[in-house]
Amino acid sequence: MPHDHDDLTPPGVPHKHPFQEDHPEPQTYHQLLGVALHEVLIEKGVYTMDEMRARMERIEGVSSETHGARIVARAWLDDDFKAKLIDNAFAAIKLADMDPGYAEITVLENTPSTHNVVVCTLCSCYPRSLLGRPPAWYKSKSYRARVVREPREVLAEFGTPIPDNQDVTVHDSTAELRYIVLPMRPAGTEGWSEDQLATLVSRDSMIGVARASDPE
Amino acid sequence: MSNDPRRIGPHDLGGLLLAEGEKPIDRDEHDFAYWERLVDGLIYVLGAKGYPADTAAFRRAIESLKPEDYTNLSYYERWAASAATWCTELELVTQAELDAKMAEIKARQTAGDAS
């Protein structure tokens, strides 16, 4: 195989071929298995590297700021949109020119009497089309085990104590049904634009472990 | 609770008192290694092509991991194991091809190059 590497290794000194320069090498059996599967699927023409790159760009282009928070801010401003969102989130998200993904989505509206929080006790199902890839803690064993058993303690750990007179409802996601929380609009935001409101809506507030931020 | 007969498998964690004890949730954010992004991506690229036919096949392969594997493997290692299972079942790849490729990658990582 011809070598046209331009690196700093002196001539004659052996050097390794990194899997990807400056990034952690796959080490364990299962890490190598994942990479091997990808390479064999490409070699056999099941998909192309361009398709893989496009997929990575697509998921990495989704963030809670540009997607989920826009939906929430729009719902705060537009009662008609909010009604559609709660009735059929999949259709409403399309209406907002976003890709709802492939699974059904249900929007959970927080109210003064009910706070909603989302988990996937069996794995990591998550509204990726609105929030991107799930954070590590959402996939962790302790979040999945505990939030259904002691949601108020878990929420307090996240800095979100829930008053005794507010119910907490925990929603367990499935592969076919994802949830996103519609947090309550903070006081003091009268007259704010959609752009301004969206800055108050964090990823965690749409999972339900936080509230929307108060205006500074 | 960990021996609760109602548990449907090692992935069924809701409400469980964890064997390693109660501990606060590690809220640190994390980045993804390139191999993790590849495994994440291949699930969706294949999904868009209709493989596997439904998410149940993907879930079944993860949920049938041995309990010790489920506990000890990292998140995307479990996904890799699941994807390899159903890709083999669907005859998109063979285990022999995967074994050969893994050996090739390891050789690539360690091969001295005197060029």
Interface residues (C-beta under 8 A of the other chain):
Chain A: H3 H5 G12 P14 H15 K16 H17 P18 F19 Q20 H23 P24 E25 P26 T28 Y29 H30 Q31 L32 L33 G34 V35 A36 L37 H38 E39 V40 L41 K44 V46 Y47 E51 M52 R55 M56 I59 Y102 V119 T121 L122 C123 S124 R133 P135 A136 W137 K139 S140 K141 S142 Y143 R144 A145 R146 V148 R149 V154 E157 F158 D172 A175 E176
Chain B: H11 D12 L13 G14 G15 L16 L17 L18 E22 K23 P24 I25 D26 R27 D28 E29 H30 F32 A33 Y34 W35 E36 R37 L38 V39 D40 G41 L42 Y44 V45 L46 G47 A48 K49 Y51 T55 A56 F58 R59 I62 E63 L73 S74 Y75 Y76 E77 R78 W79 A80 A81 A83 A84 C87 L92 V93 E97 L98 K101 M102 I105 K106 R108 Q109 T110 A111 G112 D113 A114 S115
